[in-house]
Amino acid sequence: MTLKLDEILVLRSQKDFQQRLTAIRDAVLAATHFADGGELDKKLSAIIKKVNEDRDAALTELTEKFDGVRFEADKFRIASDEIHKAHALIEPQLLTSIRKAIDNIRRYQQEIFIGDKISHPGLKLTPVRRVGVCVPGASAPLPSTVIMTAVPAQVAGVDQIAVISPPRYRGSIHPVTLAVCHELGIDEIYRVGGAQAVAALAMGTPTIEQVDKIVGPGNQWVQMAKKKMLGHIGIDSVAGPSEVLIIANDQAHPDWVAADMLSQAEHAPGSAVLFTDSENFAMAVLEHLKKQLADLDRTEKTVECLRKYSGIVVFESLDEMVEWADIFAAEHLQIQWGDNSRQVAQRIRNAGAIFVGHYTPVAVGDYWAGPSHTLPTGGSARFFSALSSNDFIKSTSVIEFDKKRLENDSADIIRLAQIEGLDAHARSIGIRLGADTPD
């Protein structure tokens, strides 16, 4: 097939340079959210309303409608013997790799956990009691999603973890996903997915108990359902298409950079953007993209993502790249700037995760390094962080005054209450000072 990719090259000298850069960013944002009040938004609201009203019956109906499988409520939850069987059948070398990955993630999450490192009499840190984990459904297993969401929750001390995943593998959930859940000691797994499963977790049904927080990836329907249910429950973030932004100079390998771009664009939808200061390097990467695309199984969809959500952008200076990188606030930011890669990374304010150097592709973070691969997308790294063990604890303020301290501070407190016209607030202080109460 003819690969019409030359259009993704964006040069600083072009008059519409800024507009084209903004268009790339806006396309990713548009793919993340439903338009408020639009047709998709109305359909999503109808799904949530149906689950709220019909509970388990709605899950049965909607699972049959969207996944082509019918389960009554007593079959939503995967039986323990099925989970044990899946674990027993897992290939030994794969199980070894899974266990190593779990150890890496657990070690990192323990090291960064603040819940056991902060002690202050005015602060009480408590783990979230019950968490729902979304695992996307696919014909291939997604064990890494379970590891990257459940392990941080376990490190934080979460008591209950419920996993949901649509029945896309032979009418159920892939055995490897079940095996990883067993390895982590998770036995509450439901073969329901999509917006309806998010609604069930958020509001509760007779079969699925309400959770306190929902985390994990999923398609646009899952993410928009999480957004709508925010307030009923907490969420990690609203995740859109997978993204990589690569800042590279001519010391980088153009074929490696092309491979890194394709590793995200093949998600379909996925965004892959290169920032460089070398037009020759940009052209070399473009040619390698064309060559490597020919070997992919999903060439057509990957090309569509490259043309719709991606770009190879040639800047005049590194300063400009850093400025625009913070505007994009990408999910994955790779820095391939030779010996100065770490220094460039230090200049970045907004990114979900930063991958430093030529030998740190995104796949290292996706499966192995330690930080969770559940990351903010669509520019939300400006205010959201990578999922971590610290997202599963909440803080409660603890305030305790004695009589002497209240007497010392009372005039100021009363004055502030009165200026706001809240006389009862002021009186609640004054009544204690005028009464003959024990210390």
C-alpha positions as a LaTeX table, in Angstrom:
\begin{tabular}{lrrr}
\hline
Residue & $x$ (\AA) & $y$ (\AA) & $z$ (\AA) \\
\hline
Met1 & 0.00 & 0.00 & 0.00 \\
Thr2 & 1.07 & 3.59 & $-0.55$ \\
Leu3 & 1.95 & 5.23 & 2.76 \\
Lys4 & 1.00 & 8.89 & 2.55 \\
Leu5 & 2.91 & 10.04 & 5.61 \\
Asp6 & 4.83 & 13.05 & 4.32 \\
Glu7 & 2.01 & 15.27 & 5.59 \\
Ile8 & 2.93 & 14.53 & 9.21 \\
Leu9 & 6.21 & 16.45 & 8.82 \\
Val10 & 5.89 & 19.90 & 10.42 \\
Leu11 & 8.68 & 22.45 & 9.91 \\
Arg12 & 9.35 & 25.56 & 12.01 \\
Ser13 & 9.69 & 27.58 & 8.83 \\
Gln14 & 6.10 & 26.89 & 7.79 \\
Lys15 & 3.68 & 29.78 & 8.29 \\
Asp16 & 1.05 & 27.57 & 9.91 \\
Phe17 & 3.58 & 25.88 & 12.24 \\
Gln18 & 1.85 & 26.79 & 15.49 \\
Gln19 & $-1.62$ & 26.02 & 14.13 \\
Arg20 & $-0.51$ & 22.55 & 13.01 \\
Leu21 & 1.05 & 21.80 & 16.38 \\
Thr22 & $-2.10$ & 22.93 & 18.15 \\
Ala23 & $-4.21$ & 20.80 & 15.80 \\
Ile24 & $-2.28$ & 17.66 & 16.77 \\
Arg25 & $-2.82$ & 18.35 & 20.46 \\
Asp26 & $-6.51$ & 19.20 & 19.95 \\
Ala27 & $-7.12$ & 16.00 & 17.96 \\
Val28 & $-5.91$ & 13.92 & 20.90 \\
Leu29 & $-8.09$ & 15.89 & 23.31 \\
Ala30 & $-11.13$ & 15.42 & 21.08 \\
Ala31 & $-10.55$ & 11.66 & 21.02 \\
Thr32 & $-10.57$ & 11.58 & 24.82 \\
His33 & $-13.89$ & 13.24 & 25.65 \\
Phe34 & $-17.51$ & 13.05 & 24.49 \\
Ala35 & $-19.03$ & 16.41 & 23.63 \\
Asp36 & $-21.28$ & 17.52 & 26.47 \\
Gly37 & $-24.88$ & 17.01 & 25.42 \\
Gly38 & $-23.88$ & 15.24 & 22.20 \\
Glu39 & $-25.33$ & 11.95 & 20.98 \\
Leu40 & $-22.62$ & 9.80 & 22.55 \\
Asp41 & $-22.95$ & 11.66 & 25.85 \\
Lys42 & $-26.72$ & 11.06 & 25.81 \\
Lys43 & $-26.24$ & 7.35 & 25.10 \\
Leu44 & $-23.77$ & 7.10 & 27.97 \\
Ser45 & $-26.20$ & 8.81 & 30.34 \\
Ala46 & $-28.91$ & 6.35 & 29.24 \\
Ile47 & $-26.63$ & 3.39 & 30.06 \\
Ile48 & $-25.87$ & 4.77 & 33.52 \\
Lys49 & $-29.55$ & 5.49 & 34.14 \\
Lys50 & $-30.51$ & 1.97 & 33.12 \\
Val51 & $-27.95$ & 0.41 & 35.48 \\
Asn52 & $-29.15$ & 2.68 & 38.28 \\
Glu53 & $-32.75$ & 1.61 & 37.75 \\
Asp54 & $-32.52$ & $-2.04$ & 36.68 \\
Arg55 & $-29.28$ & $-3.04$ & 38.43 \\
Asp56 & $-28.21$ & $-6.62$ & 37.66 \\
Ala57 & $-30.87$ & $-7.04$ & 34.97 \\
Ala58 & $-29.36$ & $-4.07$ & 33.14 \\
Leu59 & $-25.90$ & $-5.67$ & 33.27 \\
Thr60 & $-27.28$ & $-8.88$ & 31.80 \\
Glu61 & $-29.03$ & $-7.02$ & 28.98 \\
Leu62 & $-26.17$ & $-4.65$ & 28.17 \\
Thr63 & $-23.51$ & $-7.38$ & 28.27 \\
Glu64 & $-25.52$ & $-9.35$ & 25.75 \\
Lys65 & $-26.02$ & $-6.24$ & 23.61 \\
Phe66 & $-22.40$ & $-5.03$ & 23.56 \\
Asp67 & $-20.39$ & $-8.24$ & 24.06 \\
Gly68 & $-22.67$ & $-10.87$ & 22.55 \\
Val69 & $-22.72$ & $-13.02$ & 25.70 \\
Arg70 & $-25.62$ & $-13.47$ & 28.10 \\
Phe71 & $-25.01$ & $-14.00$ & 31.82 \\
Glu72 & $-27.51$ & $-13.96$ & 34.61 \\
Ala73 & $-26.40$ & $-12.24$ & 37.79 \\
Asp74 & $-25.17$ & $-15.42$ & 39.47 \\
Lys75 & $-22.66$ & $-15.89$ & 36.64 \\
Phe76 & $-21.14$ & $-12.40$ & 36.63 \\
Arg77 & $-18.46$ & $-13.34$ & 39.13 \\
Ile78 & $-15.78$ & $-15.79$ & 38.03 \\
Ala79 & $-15.89$ & $-18.93$ & 40.15 \\
Ser80 & $-12.87$ & $-19.66$ & 42.33 \\
Asp81 & $-12.23$ & $-23.03$ & 40.69 \\
Glu82 & $-12.01$ & $-21.33$ & 37.28 \\
Ile83 & $-9.43$ & $-18.90$ & 38.66 \\
His84 & $-7.40$ & $-21.76$ & 40.19 \\
Lys85 & $-7.56$ & $-23.71$ & 36.95 \\
Ala86 & $-6.30$ & $-20.73$ & 34.93 \\
His87 & $-3.37$ & $-20.29$ & 37.30 \\
Ala88 & $-2.45$ & $-23.98$ & 37.18 \\
Leu89 & $-2.29$ & $-23.91$ & 33.38 \\
Ile90 & $-0.01$ & $-20.87$ & 33.06 \\
Glu91 & 3.33 & $-21.55$ & 31.34 \\
Pro92 & 6.16 & $-21.69$ & 33.95 \\
Gln93 & 8.49 & $-19.20$ & 32.23 \\
Leu94 & 5.64 & $-16.71$ & 31.82 \\
Leu95 & 4.73 & $-17.14$ & 35.48 \\
Thr96 & 8.36 & $-16.42$ & 36.42 \\
Ser97 & 8.33 & $-13.21$ & 34.35 \\
Ile98 & 5.02 & $-12.15$ & 35.90 \\
Arg99 & 6.37 & $-12.71$ & 39.40 \\
Lys100 & 9.49 & $-10.67$ & 38.63 \\
Ala101 & 7.36 & $-7.84$ & 37.28 \\
Ile102 & 5.15 & $-7.94$ & 40.39 \\
Asp103 & 8.23 & $-7.77$ & 42.61 \\
Asn104 & 9.58 & $-4.77$ & 40.69 \\
Ile105 & 6.34 & $-2.85$ & 40.88 \\
Arg106 & 5.77 & $-3.72$ & 44.55 \\
Arg107 & 9.29 & $-2.65$ & 45.53 \\
Tyr108 & 9.00 & 0.69 & 43.76 \\
Gln109 & 5.53 & 1.40 & 45.14 \\
Gln110 & 6.70 & 0.61 & 48.68 \\
Glu111 & 9.67 & 2.92 & 48.30 \\
Ile112 & 7.56 & 5.89 & 47.23 \\
Phe113 & 4.63 & 5.25 & 49.60 \\
Ile114 & 4.16 & 8.16 & 52.00 \\
Gly115 & 1.52 & 6.54 & 54.18 \\
Asp116 & 4.07 & 5.02 & 56.55 \\
Lys117 & 6.59 & 7.85 & 56.31 \\
Ile118 & 4.56 & 10.87 & 57.45 \\
Ser119 & 3.64 & 11.38 & 61.08 \\
His120 & 1.82 & 14.50 & 62.25 \\
Pro121 & $-0.76$ & 14.85 & 65.03 \\
Gly122 & $-2.96$ & 16.92 & 62.72 \\
Leu123 & $-3.09$ & 14.32 & 59.95 \\
Lys124 & $-4.65$ & 10.87 & 59.77 \\
Leu125 & $-3.84$ & 8.78 & 56.68 \\
Thr126 & $-6.24$ & 5.95 & 55.86 \\
Pro127 & $-6.30$ & 3.51 & 52.92 \\
Val128 & $-9.34$ & 3.53 & 50.65 \\
Arg129 & $-11.44$ & 0.54 & 51.73 \\
Arg130 & $-12.64$ & $-0.84$ & 48.39 \\
Val131 & $-11.31$ & $-0.30$ & 44.85 \\
Gly132 & $-12.57$ & $-1.30$ & 41.41 \\
Val133 & $-10.03$ & $-2.07$ & 38.69 \\
Cys134 & $-10.92$ & $-1.81$ & 34.99 \\
Val135 & $-9.08$ & $-4.29$ & 32.76 \\
Pro136 & $-9.75$ & $-3.80$ & 29.03 \\
Gly137 & $-11.09$ & $-6.80$ & 27.17 \\
Ala138 & $-9.21$ & $-8.19$ & 24.20 \\
Ser139 & $-8.49$ & $-11.51$ & 22.53 \\
Ala140 & $-4.96$ & $-11.20$ & 23.92 \\
Pro141 & $-4.45$ & $-11.10$ & 27.70 \\
Leu142 & $-3.58$ & $-7.89$ & 29.53 \\
Pro143 & $-1.88$ & $-9.10$ & 32.72 \\
Ser144 & 0.19 & $-5.94$ & 33.04 \\
Thr145 & $-2.94$ & $-3.85$ & 33.64 \\
Val146 & $-3.85$ & $-5.96$ & 36.67 \\
Ile147 & $-0.32$ & $-5.68$ & 38.07 \\
Met148 & 0.00 & $-1.94$ & 37.48 \\
Thr149 & $-3.29$ & $-1.10$ & 39.18 \\
Ala150 & $-3.73$ & $-3.71$ & 41.90 \\
Val151 & $-0.20$ & $-3.81$ & 43.30 \\
Pro152 & $-0.13$ & $-0.08$ & 44.19 \\
Ala153 & $-3.51$ & $-0.51$ & 45.90 \\
Gln154 & $-2.23$ & $-3.49$ & 47.88 \\
Val155 & 0.88 & $-1.59$ & 48.97 \\
Ala156 & $-1.39$ & 1.18 & 50.30 \\
Gly157 & $-3.36$ & $-1.34$ & 52.35 \\
Val158 & $-6.63$ & $-1.46$ & 50.37 \\
Asp159 & $-8.82$ & $-4.19$ & 51.89 \\
Gln160 & $-10.90$ & $-5.15$ & 48.85 \\
Ile161 & $-10.10$ & $-5.11$ & 45.14 \\
Ala162 & $-12.79$ & $-5.95$ & 42.56 \\
Val163 & $-11.71$ & $-6.51$ & 38.95 \\
Ile164 & $-14.04$ & $-5.98$ & 35.99 \\
Ser165 & $-13.32$ & $-7.00$ & 32.42 \\
Pro166 & $-15.63$ & $-7.61$ & 29.45 \\
Pro167 & $-16.09$ & $-11.24$ & 28.31 \\
Arg168 & $-14.22$ & $-10.91$ & 25.04 \\
Tyr169 & $-12.17$ & $-14.12$ & 25.21 \\
Arg170 & $-14.40$ & $-17.08$ & 24.34 \\
Gly171 & $-17.23$ & $-15.53$ & 26.28 \\
Ser172 & $-15.21$ & $-14.90$ & 29.41 \\
Ile173 & $-11.95$ & $-13.31$ & 30.64 \\
His174 & $-8.57$ & $-14.45$ & 29.33 \\
Pro175 & $-7.02$ & $-17.17$ & 31.55 \\
Val176 & $-3.72$ & $-15.28$ & 31.92 \\
Thr177 & $-5.57$ & $-12.29$ & 33.36 \\
Leu178 & $-7.29$ & $-14.63$ & 35.82 \\
Ala179 & $-3.97$ & $-16.26$ & 36.67 \\
Val180 & $-2.38$ & $-12.92$ & 37.51 \\
Cys181 & $-5.33$ & $-12.06$ & 39.74 \\
His182 & $-4.80$ & $-15.38$ & 41.55 \\
Glu183 & $-1.09$ & $-14.63$ & 41.91 \\
Leu184 & $-2.02$ & $-11.34$ & 43.60 \\
Gly185 & $-4.63$ & $-12.94$ & 45.83 \\
Ile186 & $-7.57$ & $-11.27$ & 44.06 \\
Asp187 & $-10.64$ & $-13.49$ & 43.81 \\
Glu188 & $-13.39$ & $-10.94$ & 43.15 \\
Ile189 & $-13.47$ & $-10.81$ & 39.35 \\
Tyr190 & $-16.51$ & $-9.97$ & 37.22 \\
Arg191 & $-16.90$ & $-10.72$ & 33.50 \\
Val192 & $-18.69$ & $-7.48$ & 32.79 \\
Gly193 & $-17.13$ & $-4.41$ & 31.23 \\
Gly194 & $-17.77$ & $-1.12$ & 29.50 \\
Ala195 & $-19.68$ & 1.86 & 30.82 \\
Gln196 & $-22.27$ & $-0.41$ & 32.40 \\
Ala197 & $-19.66$ & $-2.10$ & 34.60 \\
Val198 & $-18.25$ & 1.27 & 35.69 \\
Ala199 & $-21.76$ & 2.37 & 36.65 \\
Ala200 & $-22.30$ & $-0.86$ & 38.59 \\
Leu201 & $-19.09$ & $-0.36$ & 40.55 \\
Ala202 & $-19.93$ & 3.27 & 41.23 \\
Met203 & $-23.52$ & 2.78 & 42.37 \\
Gly204 & $-23.60$ & $-0.85$ & 43.41 \\
Thr205 & $-26.00$ & $-3.65$ & 42.44 \\
Pro206 & $-27.29$ & $-6.65$ & 44.40 \\
Thr207 & $-24.38$ & $-8.66$ & 42.96 \\
Ile208 & $-21.58$ & $-6.06$ & 42.73 \\
Glu209 & $-20.88$ & $-4.05$ & 45.86 \\
Gln210 & $-20.19$ & $-0.34$ & 45.43 \\
Val211 & $-16.52$ & 0.65 & 45.48 \\
Asp212 & $-14.90$ & 3.83 & 46.77 \\
Lys213 & $-12.56$ & 4.40 & 43.84 \\
Ile214 & $-12.28$ & 3.17 & 40.23 \\
Val215 & $-8.93$ & 2.98 & 38.45 \\
Gly216 & $-7.58$ & 1.58 & 35.24 \\
Pro217 & $-7.63$ & 2.05 & 31.47 \\
Gly218 & $-10.40$ & 1.42 & 28.97 \\
Asn219 & $-11.97$ & 2.79 & 25.84 \\
Gln220 & $-13.69$ & 6.16 & 25.52 \\
Trp221 & $-16.95$ & 4.80 & 26.97 \\
Val222 & $-15.21$ & 3.49 & 30.09 \\
Gln223 & $-13.31$ & 6.72 & 30.65 \\
Met224 & $-16.32$ & 8.96 & 30.12 \\
Ala225 & $-18.33$ & 6.77 & 32.47 \\
Lys226 & $-15.61$ & 7.21 & 35.10 \\
Lys227 & $-15.80$ & 10.96 & 34.56 \\
Lys228 & $-19.59$ & 10.99 & 34.95 \\
Met229 & $-19.46$ & 8.90 & 38.11 \\
Leu230 & $-16.81$ & 11.09 & 39.75 \\
Gly231 & $-18.39$ & 12.30 & 42.97 \\
His232 & $-20.16$ & 8.99 & 43.56 \\
Ile233 & $-16.66$ & 7.50 & 43.67 \\
Gly234 & $-13.08$ & 8.67 & 43.18 \\
Ile235 & $-11.14$ & 7.96 & 39.97 \\
Asp236 & $-7.50$ & 7.94 & 38.93 \\
Ser237 & $-7.84$ & 10.12 & 35.81 \\
Val238 & $-9.69$ & 10.32 & 32.49 \\
Ala239 & $-7.47$ & 8.48 & 30.03 \\
Gly240 & $-7.63$ & 8.98 & 26.28 \\
Pro241 & $-5.59$ & 7.55 & 23.40 \\
Ser242 & $-2.11$ & 6.23 & 24.20 \\
Glu243 & 0.54 & 8.89 & 23.58 \\
Val244 & 4.27 & 9.24 & 23.18 \\
Leu245 & 6.18 & 12.46 & 22.70 \\
Ile246 & 9.86 & 12.00 & 21.83 \\
Ile247 & 12.45 & 14.77 & 22.12 \\
Ala248 & 15.48 & 13.64 & 20.11 \\
Asn249 & 18.50 & 15.08 & 18.37 \\
Asp250 & 20.68 & 13.57 & 15.65 \\
Gln251 & 22.56 & 11.49 & 18.23 \\
Ala252 & 19.49 & 9.26 & 18.46 \\
His253 & 18.87 & 6.24 & 16.23 \\
Pro254 & 16.17 & 7.12 & 13.67 \\
Asp255 & 15.05 & 3.50 & 13.35 \\
Trp256 & 14.67 & 3.21 & 17.15 \\
Val257 & 12.68 & 6.42 & 17.29 \\
Ala258 & 10.43 & 5.20 & 14.47 \\
Ala259 & 9.84 & 1.96 & 16.37 \\
Asp260 & 8.97 & 3.91 & 19.52 \\
Met261 & 6.46 & 6.02 & 17.60 \\
Leu262 & 4.81 & 2.95 & 16.11 \\
Ser263 & 4.59 & 1.26 & 19.51 \\
Gln264 & 2.01 & 3.88 & 20.52 \\
Ala265 & 0.36 & 4.59 & 17.16 \\
Glu266 & $-0.54$ & 0.90 & 16.77 \\
His267 & $-2.87$ & 1.17 & 19.78 \\
Ala268 & $-5.42$ & 2.70 & 17.39 \\
Pro269 & $-6.17$ & 5.22 & 18.68 \\
Gly270 & $-2.66$ & 6.24 & 19.58 \\
Ser271 & $-0.58$ & 9.38 & 19.21 \\
Ala272 & 3.13 & 9.54 & 18.37 \\
Val273 & 4.93 & 12.88 & 18.12 \\
Leu274 & 8.62 & 13.58 & 17.54 \\
Phe275 & 10.26 & 16.90 & 18.41 \\
Thr276 & 13.74 & 17.41 & 16.92 \\
Asp277 & 16.08 & 20.21 & 15.83 \\
Ser278 & 17.38 & 18.34 & 12.77 \\
Glu279 & 15.47 & 18.20 & 9.51 \\
Asn280 & 17.77 & 15.46 & 8.22 \\
Phe281 & 17.03 & 13.36 & 11.30 \\
Ala282 & 13.30 & 14.02 & 10.89 \\
Met283 & 13.40 & 12.80 & 7.30 \\
Ala284 & 15.33 & 9.68 & 8.33 \\
Val285 & 12.71 & 8.85 & 10.97 \\
Leu286 & 9.93 & 9.36 & 8.42 \\
Glu287 & 11.57 & 6.88 & 6.04 \\
His288 & 12.01 & 4.31 & 8.81 \\
Leu289 & 8.34 & 4.71 & 9.74 \\
Lys290 & 7.38 & 3.79 & 6.18 \\
Lys291 & 9.68 & 0.76 & 6.17 \\
Gln292 & 8.60 & $-0.59$ & 9.54 \\
Leu293 & 4.91 & $-0.06$ & 8.86 \\
Ala294 & 5.09 & $-2.63$ & 6.10 \\
Asp295 & 5.83 & $-5.33$ & 8.69 \\
Leu296 & 2.90 & $-4.55$ & 11.00 \\
Asp297 & $-0.32$ & $-6.52$ & 11.11 \\
Arg298 & $-2.38$ & $-3.36$ & 11.71 \\
Thr299 & $-0.77$ & $-1.15$ & 9.09 \\
Glu300 & $-3.93$ & 0.59 & 7.89 \\
Lys301 & $-5.14$ & 1.63 & 11.34 \\
Thr302 & $-1.65$ & 2.64 & 12.44 \\
Val303 & $-1.24$ & 4.87 & 9.39 \\
Glu304 & $-4.59$ & 6.46 & 10.21 \\
Cys305 & $-3.36$ & 7.26 & 13.74 \\
Leu306 & $-0.09$ & 8.67 & 12.45 \\
Arg307 & $-1.94$ & 10.98 & 10.08 \\
Lys308 & $-4.67$ & 11.98 & 12.52 \\
Tyr309 & $-2.95$ & 12.25 & 15.90 \\
Ser310 & 0.79 & 12.35 & 15.20 \\
Gly311 & 3.59 & 14.47 & 13.80 \\
Ile312 & 7.32 & 14.84 & 13.18 \\
Val313 & 8.10 & 18.40 & 14.19 \\
Val314 & 11.33 & 20.27 & 13.44 \\
Phe315 & 12.08 & 23.14 & 15.83 \\
Glu316 & 14.81 & 25.74 & 15.84 \\
Ser317 & 15.80 & 25.27 & 19.48 \\
Leu318 & 15.57 & 22.93 & 22.44 \\
Asp319 & 13.95 & 25.72 & 24.46 \\
Glu320 & 10.97 & 25.68 & 22.07 \\
Met321 & 10.68 & 21.92 & 22.36 \\
Val322 & 10.59 & 22.03 & 26.13 \\
Glu323 & 7.96 & 24.78 & 26.05 \\
Trp324 & 5.74 & 22.80 & 23.68 \\
Ala325 & 6.33 & 19.54 & 25.55 \\
Asp326 & 4.82 & 21.16 & 28.63 \\
Ile327 & 1.85 & 22.32 & 26.54 \\
Phe328 & 1.29 & 18.79 & 25.19 \\
Ala329 & 1.76 & 17.26 & 28.69 \\
Ala330 & 2.07 & 13.82 & 27.10 \\
Glu331 & 1.41 & 10.48 & 28.73 \\
His332 & 4.86 & 9.12 & 27.81 \\
Leu333 & 7.75 & 11.51 & 27.19 \\
Gln334 & 10.97 & 10.04 & 25.84 \\
Ile335 & 14.20 & 12.05 & 25.94 \\
Gln336 & 16.87 & 10.88 & 23.50 \\
Trp337 & 19.34 & 13.77 & 23.59 \\
Gly338 & 22.62 & 11.92 & 23.94 \\
Asp339 & 24.67 & 12.56 & 27.08 \\
Asn340 & 22.43 & 15.49 & 28.00 \\
Ser341 & 19.21 & 13.47 & 28.19 \\
Arg342 & 18.97 & 13.74 & 31.98 \\
Gln343 & 19.48 & 17.49 & 31.90 \\
Val344 & 16.68 & 17.86 & 29.36 \\
Ala345 & 14.41 & 15.67 & 31.47 \\
Gln346 & 14.97 & 17.95 & 34.47 \\
Arg347 & 13.54 & 20.85 & 32.49 \\
Ile348 & 10.18 & 19.15 & 31.86 \\
Arg349 & 7.26 & 20.15 & 34.07 \\
Asn350 & 4.34 & 18.22 & 32.54 \\
Ala351 & 4.45 & 14.53 & 31.61 \\
Gly352 & 2.86 & 11.32 & 32.85 \\
Ala353 & 6.19 & 9.47 & 32.81 \\
Ile354 & 9.62 & 10.45 & 31.48 \\
Phe355 & 11.82 & 7.85 & 29.79 \\
Val356 & 15.45 & 8.98 & 29.78 \\
Gly357 & 18.04 & 7.86 & 27.25 \\
His358 & 18.30 & 5.72 & 24.15 \\
Tyr359 & 17.80 & 2.43 & 26.00 \\
Thr360 & 14.55 & 3.30 & 27.79 \\
Pro361 & 11.61 & 2.66 & 25.46 \\
Val362 & 8.06 & 2.97 & 26.78 \\
Ala363 & 7.74 & $-0.83$ & 26.95 \\
Val364 & 10.21 & $-0.83$ & 29.88 \\
Gly365 & 7.69 & 1.21 & 31.86 \\
Asp366 & 4.68 & $-0.67$ & 30.53 \\
Tyr367 & 5.80 & $-3.96$ & 32.00 \\
Trp368 & 8.81 & $-3.84$ & 34.22 \\
Ala369 & 10.49 & $-0.78$ & 35.74 \\
Gly370 & 8.27 & $-0.15$ & 38.77 \\
Pro371 & 6.11 & 2.95 & 38.20 \\
Ser372 & 2.55 & 2.17 & 37.14 \\
His373 & 1.80 & 2.39 & 33.45 \\
Thr374 & $-1.62$ & 3.83 & 34.29 \\
Leu375 & $-0.84$ & 7.42 & 33.33 \\
Pro376 & $-2.65$ & 10.70 & 32.60 \\
Thr377 & $-3.29$ & 11.38 & 28.92 \\
Gly378 & $-4.84$ & 14.09 & 26.74 \\
Gly379 & $-2.89$ & 16.91 & 28.38 \\
Ser380 & $-4.09$ & 15.96 & 31.86 \\
Ala381 & $-0.51$ & 15.44 & 33.08 \\
Arg382 & $-0.73$ & 19.17 & 33.83 \\
Phe383 & $-2.79$ & 18.27 & 36.90 \\
Phe384 & $-2.98$ & 14.43 & 37.20 \\
Ser385 & $-0.12$ & 12.12 & 38.17 \\
Ala386 & 0.86 & 8.55 & 37.39 \\
Leu387 & $-1.19$ & 6.10 & 39.44 \\
Ser388 & 0.73 & 5.12 & 42.57 \\
Ser389 & 0.30 & 3.62 & 46.02 \\
Asn390 & $-0.26$ & 7.16 & 47.30 \\
Asp391 & $-3.48$ & 7.44 & 45.29 \\
Phe392 & $-5.10$ & 4.81 & 47.48 \\
Ile393 & $-4.78$ & 6.66 & 50.77 \\
Lys394 & $-6.82$ & 9.63 & 51.89 \\
Ser395 & $-6.01$ & 12.19 & 54.54 \\
Thr396 & $-8.26$ & 13.28 & 57.39 \\
Ser397 & $-7.47$ & 16.39 & 59.40 \\
Val398 & $-7.26$ & 15.91 & 63.16 \\
Ile399 & $-7.80$ & 19.04 & 65.31 \\
Glu400 & $-7.62$ & 19.15 & 69.09 \\
Phe401 & $-7.60$ & 22.31 & 71.28 \\
Asp402 & $-7.48$ & 22.53 & 75.06 \\
Lys403 & $-9.06$ & 25.33 & 77.12 \\
Lys404 & $-5.92$ & 27.45 & 77.30 \\
Arg405 & $-5.28$ & 27.37 & 73.57 \\
Leu406 & $-8.91$ & 28.22 & 72.80 \\
Glu407 & $-8.71$ & 31.19 & 75.20 \\
Asn408 & $-5.54$ & 32.45 & 73.52 \\
Asp409 & $-6.98$ & 32.24 & 69.99 \\
Ser410 & $-10.65$ & 32.98 & 70.64 \\
Ala411 & $-10.63$ & 36.71 & 69.85 \\
Asp412 & $-9.18$ & 36.10 & 66.37 \\
Ile413 & $-11.56$ & 33.25 & 65.62 \\
Ile414 & $-14.61$ & 35.26 & 66.77 \\
Arg415 & $-13.50$ & 38.28 & 64.75 \\
Leu416 & $-13.20$ & 36.18 & 61.56 \\
Ala417 & $-16.59$ & 34.53 & 62.15 \\
Gln418 & $-18.32$ & 37.87 & 62.73 \\
Ile419 & $-16.90$ & 39.48 & 59.58 \\
Glu420 & $-18.48$ & 36.62 & 57.63 \\
Gly421 & $-21.80$ & 37.23 & 59.38 \\
Leu422 & $-21.77$ & 33.81 & 61.05 \\
Asp423 & $-22.87$ & 34.68 & 64.57 \\
Ala424 & $-23.48$ & 31.08 & 65.61 \\
His425 & $-19.88$ & 30.25 & 64.73 \\
Ala426 & $-18.71$ & 33.05 & 67.01 \\
Arg427 & $-21.12$ & 32.00 & 69.75 \\
Ser428 & $-19.79$ & 28.41 & 69.67 \\
Ile429 & $-16.45$ & 29.88 & 70.79 \\
Gly430 & $-17.82$ & 32.39 & 73.26 \\
Ile431 & $-20.13$ & 29.97 & 75.05 \\
Arg432 & $-17.18$ & 27.81 & 75.99 \\
Leu433 & $-15.24$ & 30.72 & 77.42 \\
Gly434 & $-18.17$ & 32.03 & 79.45 \\
Ala435 & $-19.15$ & 28.64 & 80.87 \\
Asp436 & $-17.56$ & 27.07 & 83.90 \\
Thr437 & $-16.49$ & 23.89 & 82.16 \\
Pro438 & $-13.84$ & 21.40 & 83.25 \\
Asp439 & $-10.48$ & 21.42 & 81.53 \\
\hline
\end{tabular}
